[in-house]
């Protein structure tokens, strides 16, 4: 029987987007491992310094999130994607250069994290708004599922590659790969041929302040978007506890070596790939709403294995791998379904501003979560702080299960 490409796999422009995501995310996966290793092992960062490093991403969203949405709706989105990829390549590439010169410091990590976060705010606002113009409305779940596969493949390859690179050439030099991945991503996006819908004409525009608030108000007035934003805000707030402390907890508290830490993250990528493959079927069986809420609650519940990990390294490793393998299936399905519902609910001309509004409401809580994680870790310990985080994620899932989102069945 002859094997043939089906669905969006047959569309060249979608494949370019998919390849761009995959390459860039592999690079990001390397940085996701290398950056905390640099902070913890090379620069001996404290929990407070780790919390500052994590908080900078959310600070960029608070300061520039709404403005990014306005400009993404005013401009063609493809050039924004290309420009921000090129900018991030330059910024990330400064770390290995500084390491070779012997001048790398925690302050430079702060600057790199802040600039990368600033560019990423514009990239993600443009990315979420650009994709619905490439596919039909009924293809959104399929498209986001396939992009979820890309994210998962990158999560498998990136951390595993990071562990090997860190061992072979050190953590700072391994970030060169991420810099080149941004360049490759920009090239893929530049080769997309499908014309974009024209942005709103200049004479129809209002002030940037008014337009930014317009997107935010659209989210707050829609009961479904309001529930999604509220739950995501709680999820991101408590999720930042993990983002801030997981590497420190696994490497320093539990004694897991960096190469095994990379394999842990890669295992999460493997299960996220399974989740991306299953997402369409789960949505058809349960409906979008129940999939979104149930997936998030299940992710939090399985996450209890992390703070409960204790004993010999072999036992600890098994518990951590179980958390990654099971938990990332559920959160992958949740994220794919949640993004598809968002893109379905928001009209095209408001995609940039409304998604930026959601980003502002959800990730704006992240800096507080990161800073609080550092404070709590120094007061009550890292393990108990992570246990608090898991309970918060479960609460975010329950928020959706008791909201109007639960009743949504289809994305068509």
C-alpha positions as CSV (number, residue, x, y, z in Angstrom):
1,X,0.0,0.0,0.0
2,X,1.4,3.4,-1.1
3,X,1.9,5.9,1.7
4,X,0.5,9.4,1.0
5,X,0.6,12.7,2.7
6,X,-2.8,13.8,4.0
7,X,-4.5,17.0,5.3
8,X,-2.2,19.9,6.1
9,X,0.9,17.8,5.4
10,X,0.2,18.4,1.7
11,X,0.2,22.2,2.0
12,X,3.7,23.7,1.4
13,X,3.1,26.9,3.4
14,X,1.9,24.9,6.4
15,X,5.0,22.7,6.2
16,X,7.3,25.8,6.2
17,X,5.5,27.1,9.4
18,X,5.9,23.6,10.9
19,X,9.6,23.4,10.0
20,X,10.1,26.9,11.4
21,X,8.5,25.9,14.7
22,X,10.5,22.7,14.9
23,X,13.9,24.2,14.2
24,X,13.4,27.2,16.5
25,X,11.9,25.1,19.3
26,X,14.8,22.6,19.2
27,X,17.1,25.6,19.8
28,X,14.8,26.9,22.6
29,X,14.9,23.4,24.1
30,X,18.7,23.7,24.3
31,X,18.6,27.1,25.9
32,X,15.9,26.0,28.3
33,X,18.4,23.5,29.7
34,X,21.6,25.4,29.2
35,X,20.5,28.8,30.7
36,X,19.5,27.4,34.2
37,X,22.6,25.2,34.1
38,X,24.7,28.3,33.4
39,X,23.0,30.2,36.3
40,X,23.2,27.3,38.8
41,X,26.5,25.7,38.0
42,X,28.6,28.3,36.2
43,X,27.5,31.4,38.1
44,X,26.3,29.8,41.4
45,X,22.9,31.6,41.3
46,X,20.8,31.7,44.4
47,X,17.1,31.0,44.5
48,X,16.4,34.7,44.5
49,X,18.6,35.3,41.4
50,X,16.8,32.4,39.7
51,X,13.5,34.0,40.5
52,X,14.6,37.3,39.0
53,X,15.7,35.5,35.8
54,X,12.4,33.8,35.5
55,X,10.4,36.9,36.3
56,X,11.9,39.0,33.4
57,X,9.8,37.1,30.8
58,X,6.6,38.1,32.5
59,X,7.7,41.7,33.0
60,X,8.1,42.0,29.2
61,X,4.5,40.9,28.8
62,X,3.3,43.5,31.3
63,X,5.2,46.3,29.7
64,X,4.8,45.6,26.0
65,X,2.2,42.9,25.6
66,X,-0.8,45.1,24.8
67,X,1.3,47.4,22.5
68,X,2.6,44.3,20.6
69,X,-1.0,43.3,19.9
70,X,-1.7,46.7,18.4
71,X,1.3,46.7,16.1
72,X,0.7,43.1,15.0
73,X,-2.8,44.1,13.9
74,X,-1.5,47.2,12.1
75,X,1.3,45.4,10.2
76,X,1.8,42.4,8.0
77,X,2.6,39.6,10.5
78,X,5.2,37.7,8.5
79,X,7.8,40.5,8.6
80,X,7.3,40.8,12.3
81,X,8.1,37.0,12.7
82,X,11.2,37.3,10.6
83,X,12.5,40.5,12.4
84,X,12.0,39.1,15.9
85,X,13.7,35.8,14.9
86,X,16.8,37.7,13.7
87,X,16.9,39.9,16.8
88,X,16.7,36.8,19.1
89,X,19.6,35.2,17.2
90,X,21.8,38.2,17.9
91,X,20.9,38.4,21.6
92,X,21.2,34.7,22.4
93,X,24.5,34.6,20.5
94,X,26.0,37.1,22.9
95,X,26.3,34.5,25.7
96,X,28.8,32.2,24.1
97,X,30.8,35.2,22.9
98,X,30.9,36.6,26.5
99,X,31.9,33.1,27.8
100,X,34.8,32.9,25.4
101,X,36.0,36.4,26.5
102,X,35.7,35.4,30.1
103,X,33.2,38.2,31.0
104,X,29.9,36.2,31.4
105,X,28.0,37.3,34.5
106,X,24.5,36.9,36.0
107,X,23.8,40.5,35.0
108,X,24.3,39.6,31.3
109,X,21.9,36.7,31.7
110,X,19.4,39.2,33.0
111,X,19.9,41.4,30.0
112,X,19.7,38.5,27.5
113,X,16.5,37.2,29.2
114,X,14.9,40.6,29.2
115,X,15.7,41.4,25.5
116,X,14.7,37.9,24.4
117,X,11.5,38.2,26.3
118,X,10.8,41.6,24.7
119,X,11.3,40.2,21.2
120,X,9.3,37.0,22.0
121,X,6.3,39.1,23.0
122,X,6.1,40.5,19.5
123,X,6.9,37.1,17.9
124,X,4.2,35.2,19.8
125,X,1.5,37.9,19.2
126,X,2.3,37.8,15.5
127,X,2.6,34.0,15.4
128,X,-0.8,33.3,17.0
129,X,-2.5,35.9,14.7
130,X,-0.6,34.7,11.5
131,X,-1.5,31.0,11.6
132,X,-5.3,31.2,11.2
133,X,-4.8,33.0,7.9
134,X,-2.9,30.0,6.6
135,X,-5.6,27.4,7.3
136,X,-9.4,27.1,7.2
137,X,-11.4,27.4,10.4
138,X,-12.2,23.6,10.4
139,X,-8.5,22.9,10.2
140,X,-7.5,24.8,13.3
141,X,-7.5,21.8,15.7
142,X,-5.6,19.7,13.1
143,X,-3.1,22.5,12.5
144,X,-2.5,23.2,16.1
145,X,-2.2,19.4,16.8
146,X,0.5,19.2,14.1
147,X,2.3,22.2,15.5
148,X,2.0,20.6,18.9
149,X,3.8,17.6,17.4
150,X,6.5,20.0,16.3
151,X,6.8,21.4,19.9
152,X,7.0,17.9,21.3
153,X,9.6,16.7,18.8
154,X,11.7,19.7,19.7
155,X,11.2,19.0,23.4
156,X,12.5,15.5,22.8
157,X,15.5,16.5,20.7
158,X,16.4,19.9,22.3
159,X,17.0,18.8,25.9
160,X,18.6,15.5,24.9
161,X,20.9,17.4,22.6
162,X,21.5,20.0,25.3
163,X,22.8,17.4,27.7
164,X,25.3,16.1,25.2
165,X,26.4,19.6,24.1
166,X,26.8,20.8,27.7
167,X,29.0,17.7,28.4
168,X,31.0,18.2,25.2
169,X,31.4,22.0,24.8
170,X,30.0,23.6,28.0
171,X,26.6,25.2,28.6
172,X,27.4,28.7,27.4
173,X,28.8,27.5,24.0
174,X,25.8,25.2,23.5
175,X,23.6,28.3,23.1
176,X,25.2,28.9,19.7
177,X,22.8,26.3,18.4
178,X,19.8,28.3,19.6
179,X,21.1,31.4,17.8
180,X,21.5,29.5,14.5
181,X,18.0,28.0,15.0
182,X,16.5,31.5,15.0
183,X,18.2,32.2,11.7
184,X,16.9,29.0,10.2
185,X,13.4,29.8,11.4
186,X,13.4,33.2,9.9
187,X,14.5,31.7,6.5
188,X,11.5,29.2,6.6
189,X,9.0,32.0,7.3
190,X,10.5,34.2,4.6
191,X,9.8,31.4,2.0
192,X,6.0,31.3,2.8
193,X,4.1,32.4,-0.4
194,X,0.5,32.7,0.7
195,X,-0.5,36.4,0.8
196,X,-1.6,37.8,4.1
197,X,-4.9,39.6,4.5
198,X,-4.4,43.3,4.5
199,X,-4.1,45.0,7.9
200,X,-6.5,47.7,8.9
201,X,-6.1,50.8,6.8
202,X,-4.3,53.7,8.5
203,X,-7.4,56.0,8.2
204,X,-9.5,53.5,10.1
205,X,-7.1,53.2,13.0
206,X,-7.6,54.9,16.4
207,X,-5.0,55.6,19.0
208,X,-2.7,52.8,20.1
209,X,-4.0,53.1,23.6
210,X,-7.6,52.8,22.5
211,X,-6.8,49.8,20.3
212,X,-4.9,48.0,23.0
213,X,-7.8,48.4,25.4
214,X,-10.2,47.3,22.7
215,X,-8.6,43.9,22.4
216,X,-8.5,43.5,26.2
217,X,-12.1,44.5,26.6
218,X,-13.1,42.0,23.9
219,X,-11.6,39.2,26.0
220,X,-13.2,40.4,29.3
221,X,-16.6,40.7,27.7
222,X,-16.7,37.3,26.2
223,X,-17.5,34.7,28.9
224,X,-15.6,31.9,27.2
225,X,-12.4,34.0,26.6
226,X,-12.7,35.4,30.1
227,X,-12.7,31.9,31.7
228,X,-9.8,30.8,29.5
229,X,-7.8,33.9,30.5
230,X,-8.6,33.5,34.2
231,X,-7.6,29.9,34.3
232,X,-4.5,30.5,32.3
233,X,-3.5,33.3,34.6
234,X,-3.7,31.0,37.6
235,X,-1.9,28.2,35.6
236,X,0.9,30.6,34.7
237,X,1.2,32.1,38.1
238,X,1.7,28.7,39.8
239,X,3.5,27.2,36.8
240,X,6.2,29.8,37.3
241,X,7.0,28.1,40.6
242,X,8.1,25.1,38.5
243,X,9.8,27.2,35.8
244,X,11.8,29.0,38.5
245,X,12.7,26.1,40.8
246,X,12.6,22.9,38.8
247,X,16.2,22.9,37.6
248,X,17.5,23.9,41.0
249,X,15.3,21.3,42.7
250,X,16.2,18.4,40.4
251,X,20.0,19.2,40.1
252,X,20.8,20.5,43.6
253,X,18.1,19.1,46.0
254,X,17.6,15.7,44.4
255,X,21.2,15.3,43.0
256,X,20.2,14.5,39.4
257,X,23.1,15.1,37.0
258,X,22.5,17.6,34.1
259,X,22.6,14.9,31.4
260,X,19.8,13.1,33.2
261,X,18.0,16.4,33.7
262,X,18.1,16.8,29.9
263,X,16.7,13.3,29.4
264,X,13.9,14.1,31.9
265,X,12.8,17.1,29.8
266,X,13.1,15.0,26.6
267,X,10.8,12.4,28.1
268,X,8.3,15.1,28.6
269,X,8.6,16.0,25.0
270,X,8.0,12.3,24.0
271,X,4.7,12.3,26.0
272,X,3.8,15.7,24.6
273,X,4.2,14.2,21.1
274,X,1.8,11.5,22.1
275,X,-0.6,14.1,23.4
276,X,-0.4,16.1,20.1
277,X,-1.2,12.9,18.1
278,X,-4.1,12.1,20.3
279,X,-5.5,15.7,20.6
280,X,-7.9,15.6,17.6
281,X,-9.4,12.2,18.7
282,X,-9.8,13.4,22.3
283,X,-11.5,16.6,21.2
284,X,-13.8,14.6,19.0
285,X,-14.7,12.3,21.8
286,X,-15.0,14.7,24.7
287,X,-15.5,18.1,23.0
288,X,-13.2,21.1,23.3
289,X,-14.4,22.4,26.6
290,X,-14.1,19.2,28.7
291,X,-10.7,18.4,27.0
292,X,-9.4,21.9,28.0
293,X,-10.4,21.7,31.6
294,X,-9.9,18.0,32.2
295,X,-6.5,18.0,30.6
296,X,-5.2,20.8,32.8
297,X,-6.6,19.3,36.1
298,X,-5.0,15.9,35.2
299,X,-1.7,17.6,34.6
300,X,-1.7,19.2,38.0
301,X,-2.7,15.9,39.7
302,X,0.1,13.9,38.1
303,X,2.5,16.7,39.0
304,X,2.2,15.7,42.7
305,X,4.8,13.1,41.9
306,X,7.5,15.8,41.7
307,X,7.4,17.2,45.3
308,X,6.8,13.7,46.6
309,X,10.0,12.4,44.9
310,X,12.3,11.2,47.7
311,X,14.9,8.5,48.3
312,X,17.7,6.9,46.2
313,X,18.4,8.5,42.8
314,X,16.9,5.5,41.0
315,X,13.6,5.9,42.8
316,X,13.6,9.7,42.4
317,X,14.3,9.4,38.6
318,X,11.4,6.9,38.1
319,X,9.0,9.3,39.8
320,X,10.2,12.3,37.9
321,X,10.0,10.3,34.6
322,X,6.5,9.2,35.4
323,X,5.5,12.8,36.0
324,X,6.9,13.9,32.7
325,X,5.6,11.0,30.6
326,X,2.0,11.1,31.9
327,X,1.7,14.8,32.7
328,X,2.9,16.2,29.4
329,X,0.4,14.1,27.5
330,X,-2.5,15.8,29.3
331,X,-1.0,19.4,29.2
332,X,-0.2,19.0,25.5
333,X,-3.8,18.1,24.7
334,X,-5.0,21.0,26.9
335,X,-2.9,23.6,25.2
336,X,-3.8,22.5,21.7
337,X,-7.5,22.5,22.5
338,X,-7.3,25.8,24.3
339,X,-5.5,27.6,21.5
340,X,-7.9,26.2,18.9
341,X,-10.9,27.5,20.9
342,X,-9.3,31.0,21.2
343,X,-8.6,31.2,17.5
344,X,-12.1,30.2,16.8
345,X,-13.7,32.8,19.1
346,X,-11.6,35.9,18.0
347,X,-12.3,37.7,14.7
348,X,-9.3,38.0,12.3
349,X,-8.9,41.8,12.6
350,X,-8.7,41.5,16.4
351,X,-6.4,38.4,16.6
352,X,-3.3,40.3,17.5
353,X,-4.8,42.6,20.1
354,X,-7.1,40.0,21.7
355,X,-4.4,37.4,22.0
356,X,-2.1,40.1,23.4
357,X,-4.8,40.9,25.9
358,X,-4.9,37.3,26.9
359,X,-1.2,37.2,27.1
360,X,-1.2,40.3,29.3
361,X,-3.8,38.9,31.7
362,X,-2.2,35.4,31.9
363,X,1.6,35.8,31.7
364,X,1.4,39.2,33.5
365,X,1.0,37.1,36.6
366,X,4.1,35.2,35.9
367,X,6.7,37.7,37.4
368,X,4.8,37.7,40.7
369,X,4.8,33.9,40.6
370,X,8.5,33.8,39.9
371,X,9.4,36.2,42.6
372,X,7.1,34.6,45.1
373,X,8.6,31.2,44.2
374,X,12.1,32.5,45.3
375,X,10.7,34.0,48.5
376,X,8.8,30.8,49.5
377,X,11.7,28.5,48.6
378,X,14.0,30.4,51.0
379,X,11.3,30.5,53.7
380,X,9.6,27.0,53.5
381,X,11.9,25.1,51.2
382,X,11.8,24.2,47.5
383,X,9.9,20.9,47.9
384,X,6.9,22.5,49.8
385,X,6.9,25.4,47.3
386,X,6.5,23.0,44.4
387,X,3.7,21.2,46.3
388,X,1.9,24.5,46.5
389,X,2.4,25.0,42.8
390,X,0.8,21.7,42.0
391,X,-2.3,22.5,44.0
392,X,-2.5,25.8,42.1
393,X,-2.4,24.1,38.7
394,X,-5.2,21.8,39.8
395,X,-7.3,24.8,40.8
396,X,-6.8,26.3,37.4
397,X,-8.2,23.1,35.8
398,X,-11.2,23.1,38.1
399,X,-11.9,26.8,37.2
400,X,-12.5,25.6,33.6
401,X,-14.5,22.6,34.5
402,X,-17.0,24.8,36.4
403,X,-17.1,27.5,33.7
404,X,-19.1,27.8,30.4
405,X,-16.0,26.5,28.6
406,X,-17.0,23.0,29.7
407,X,-20.0,23.0,27.4
408,X,-18.2,23.8,24.2
409,X,-18.1,20.8,21.9
410,X,-16.6,21.7,18.5
411,X,-14.2,24.2,16.8
412,X,-16.2,24.4,13.5
